[in-house]
Amino acid sequence: MNPANITLRQLRAFKAVAELGSFTKAAEQLHITQSALSGLIKEFESLLDLRLFDRTTRTLSLSTTGQHIYPMAIRILYDVENMATEVSRLKDLQSGQVKVAVSQQLAASLMPAVMAKFANKYPSIKVTLDDCSVDTVIQSVNSGAVDFGIGPERDIVDSLSSEMLFELPFYVVMPKTHPFSQLDHVNWSQLQGENLITLSGSFNQLLMQDLPSQDAAIIKNAAHQVNFLTTAFSMVTQHLGLTFCLPYSRARVAQHGLCMRLLTEPRITRPAFLYRKRGRPLSDAAQKFYVMLCQYVQEGQYE
């Protein structure tokens, strides 16, 4: 007998008949005719030169030799299926796709460097970035439109999970000619009397909640309130006031020709979270991107 002549179709036919005890049921399960199934079994028995089934007018059962062959056939089919699964996994890893929703500020500062590093290591995996509002990040994760999302802390529904990526302190941003630029750090109370440019929405509300009442009043009475940090930076450039940011905006601060100083007394921090859909495992490609993102964050390269 030449083992190379044994086919997977013969093994699958043998397995189906052995398990169902019926040529009719096995043919239906395999979606082939009963005559085609009988032909496969005869070919297999001929190749082995063994009788695999005991047949009577009423019953069909494995012969003694068939009982010995059955576990070997099962093992071969199992190994082939595992190989197919592994091949599929490797293909997904090499040419998969990762979809990530990221809040606008993090998308503009943190993500490009991570994406570039990932593309260098996994050039065949496509990473799609949706830079959007924090609310849209949460919605995209919950709907399953993305593999995961990244953004500031938000209340989430039970169908989502969150893990903190990092926590960073607030800085005040100013022109290089401002007196604060000569200091190592700036206290919140020192902002009294300064024209401030703050961000609208939850940014202001959360910040005021974290500050003592006298410092919260500074935020509440800000001279300007805008929607985007890039707008605030441009206004600071024109000496319309000072604004706030987190360390990952350092490169954009420098691009605008501005400088930034740590805000203290109190030292207020903001966490960034990774949001995922509960019960939805990451694909191999998404898992690789997740691991690289976490490594990048742990190394503090975003600060």
Secondary structure, DSSP 8 states (H G I E B T S, - for coil): --GGG--HHHHHHHHHHHHHS-HHHHHHHHTS-HHHHHHHHHHHHHHHTS--EEE-SS-EEE-HHHHHHHHHHHHHHHHHHHHHHHHHHHHHHHH-EEEEEEEHHHHHHTHHHHHHHHHHH-TTSEEEEEEE-HHHHHHHHHHTSSSEEEEE-----TTEEEEEEEEEE-EEEEETTSGGGGSSEEEGGGGTTS-EEEETTHHHHHHHHHS-HHHHHHHHT-SEEES-HHHHHHHHHTTS-EEEE-GGGHHHHHHTTEEEEEEESS--EEEEEEEEETT----HHHHHHHHHHHHHHHTTTT-
